[in-house]
Amino acid sequence: MLGDLPISELRFAAIDFESAGATRGDTDQPVQIGIAHGRLLFDEPELWVSYIATDKPVLWSASQVHGITTEMLADAPSFVSLWPEIKKRLEGAVVVGHNPATERKFLRRFPGHGFGPWIDTLALGRMCVPGLADYSLSTLAEALGVVDELHSYLPHKQWHDALYDALASLLVLRFLVKELRLESHPLSVLGKAVLK
């Protein structure tokens, strides 16, 4: 069972979605997915990103956040067709996200996938880095000094790109595990940051 192994022996997969945005009463849809995965302390993270086709236009307000337009999705694959790639990267890994409610919601499209346990880097940041003005992913990454490394992997990306945000979550987790010397501990040492 993953929860019983030391953190150093586990594989982690950080995931982020960007979405089309939704009006009141409407269902939101993913338009981009990014996954950064590997063993936390020993591997260079493997990076994967894809746009996702949607059957409704990207809202102007959502596009202002992530820069993705409906036109950019013209040749994008469907979410269902990406399932084999998503499964390959998440299966058998501890899944990481920054306040991952959206990620968990979108993955419910594939019932019974069994991914997890999950680590919420928002909850982890609040526990381990007290006193920040806010706990957005960008604020936390800057406070921990991982932004330069993030830029070295993805020099032409920025916040609210799904891969950039996924990798940021992974680097935040790695920094905290190393800094707090948690490598030989099981996941339970991360307390409320571990989600089922």
C-alpha positions in Angstrom: 0.0 0.0 0.0 1.4 3.4 -1.0 0.7 5.0 2.4 3.0 2.6 4.2 6.1 3.2 2.1 8.7 5.9 2.8 8.2 9.0 0.8 11.6 8.5 -0.9 10.3 5.2 -2.5 7.1 6.7 -3.9 6.3 8.0 -7.3 4.4 11.3 -7.4 2.3 12.8 -10.2 1.3 16.5 -9.9 -1.7 17.4 -12.1 -3.4 20.7 -13.0 -6.3 21.5 -15.3 -7.3 24.8 -16.9 -10.9 25.1 -17.7 -13.3 26.8 -20.1 -15.1 28.6 -17.3 -18.8 28.2 -16.6 -21.8 30.4 -16.2 -24.2 29.9 -13.3 -25.8 26.5 -13.5 -23.5 25.4 -16.3 -21.0 22.6 -16.1 -17.3 23.5 -16.5 -15.0 21.6 -18.9 -11.3 21.2 -19.0 -9.3 22.8 -21.8 -5.8 21.9 -20.8 -4.1 19.3 -18.7 -0.5 19.2 -17.3 1.2 16.4 -15.4 4.7 16.4 -13.9 5.7 13.0 -12.5 8.5 10.9 -11.1 10.1 9.9 -7.9 10.2 13.0 -5.8 13.9 13.0 -4.7 15.7 11.0 -7.4 14.1 11.6 -10.8 14.0 14.6 -13.2 10.3 15.1 -13.5 8.7 13.8 -16.7 6.5 16.5 -18.2 3.3 16.1 -20.3 0.8 18.7 -21.4 -2.2 18.7 -23.8 -5.0 21.0 -24.8 -8.4 19.3 -24.6 -11.3 19.8 -27.0 -14.5 21.3 -25.6 -18.0 21.4 -27.0 -18.6 25.0 -25.8 -16.6 28.2 -26.2 -14.0 29.2 -23.7 -15.4 32.1 -21.6 -13.7 35.5 -22.0 -13.2 35.6 -18.3 -11.4 32.2 -18.2 -9.3 33.1 -21.3 -8.1 36.3 -19.4 -6.7 34.0 -16.7 -4.9 31.3 -18.7 -4.7 32.8 -22.3 -6.4 29.8 -23.9 -9.0 30.6 -26.6 -11.6 28.5 -28.3 -9.7 28.8 -31.6 -6.6 27.3 -29.9 -8.6 24.1 -29.3 -9.7 23.5 -32.9 -7.5 20.4 -33.3 -7.3 19.4 -29.7 -8.0 15.8 -28.7 -11.1 14.9 -26.7 -10.7 14.3 -22.9 -11.8 10.7 -23.3 -9.1 10.0 -26.0 -6.5 11.3 -23.5 -7.4 8.7 -20.9 -4.6 6.2 -21.7 -2.0 8.9 -21.3 -3.6 10.3 -18.1 -3.9 6.8 -16.7 -0.3 5.9 -17.5 1.0 8.9 -15.6 -1.3 8.8 -12.6 -1.7 5.1 -11.9 0.3 3.8 -9.0 1.4 7.4 -8.0 0.6 9.7 -5.2 -1.3 12.5 -6.9 -0.4 16.1 -6.1 -2.4 19.2 -6.7 -2.7 22.7 -5.2 -6.3 22.8 -3.8 -7.1 19.9 -6.2 -10.9 20.0 -6.0 -11.2 20.9 -9.7 -8.7 18.1 -10.7 -10.6 15.6 -8.7 -13.9 16.7 -10.2 -12.7 16.5 -13.8 -11.2 13.0 -13.2 -14.6 11.8 -12.0 -15.4 11.5 -15.7 -13.5 8.2 -15.4 -15.3 6.4 -12.6 -13.4 3.8 -10.7 -10.0 5.1 -11.7 -8.7 4.6 -8.2 -6.0 7.4 -8.3 -4.6 8.5 -5.1 -3.9 9.1 -2.3 -3.7 12.8 -3.0 -1.5 15.5 -1.5 -2.9 19.1 -1.3 0.0 21.5 -1.5 -2.3 24.3 -0.3 -3.0 22.5 2.9 0.7 21.5 3.2 1.8 25.1 2.7 -0.5 26.4 5.4 0.9 23.8 7.8 4.6 24.2 7.0 5.0 27.9 6.0 3.1 30.1 8.4 2.7 33.8 8.0 2.3 34.2 4.2 0.0 36.9 3.0 -1.8 34.3 0.9 -1.3 30.7 0.0 -1.7 30.9 -3.8 0.6 28.5 -5.6 2.7 31.4 -6.9 3.1 33.0 -3.5 4.1 29.7 -1.9 6.6 28.8 -4.7 8.2 32.2 -4.4 8.4 32.0 -0.6 10.2 28.6 -0.9 12.5 29.8 -3.7 11.5 27.2 -6.3 10.5 29.7 -9.0 14.0 29.8 -10.7 14.0 26.0 -11.0 10.5 26.1 -12.3 11.6 28.6 -15.0 14.6 26.4 -15.9 12.3 23.6 -16.8 9.6 25.7 -18.5 11.2 29.0 -19.5 8.4 30.1 -21.9 5.5 29.3 -19.6 3.9 31.2 -16.8 1.3 30.8 -14.0 -2.1 29.4 -15.1 -0.5 27.1 -17.7 -1.5 23.6 -16.6 2.0 22.1 -16.9 3.6 25.1 -15.2 1.2 24.9 -12.2 1.5 21.1 -12.0 5.3 21.3 -11.9 5.2 24.1 -9.4 3.1 21.9 -7.0 5.6 19.0 -7.4 8.6 21.3 -6.7 6.9 22.8 -3.6 6.3 19.3 -2.3 9.8 18.2 -3.0 11.3 21.3 -1.3 9.2 20.8 1.8 10.0 17.1 2.0 13.7 17.7 1.7 13.8 20.8 4.0 11.8 19.0 6.8 13.7 15.7 6.3 10.7 13.7 5.7 12.1 11.3 3.1 12.1 8.2 5.4 8.6 8.8 6.7 5.3 7.5 5.4 2.8 9.9 3.8 0.8 10.1 7.0 3.5 12.5 8.3 1.9 15.1 6.0 -1.2 15.0 8.1 -4.3 16.9 6.8 -2.5 17.5 3.5 -3.1 13.9 2.5 -6.5 13.4 0.9 -8.2 10.0 0.2 
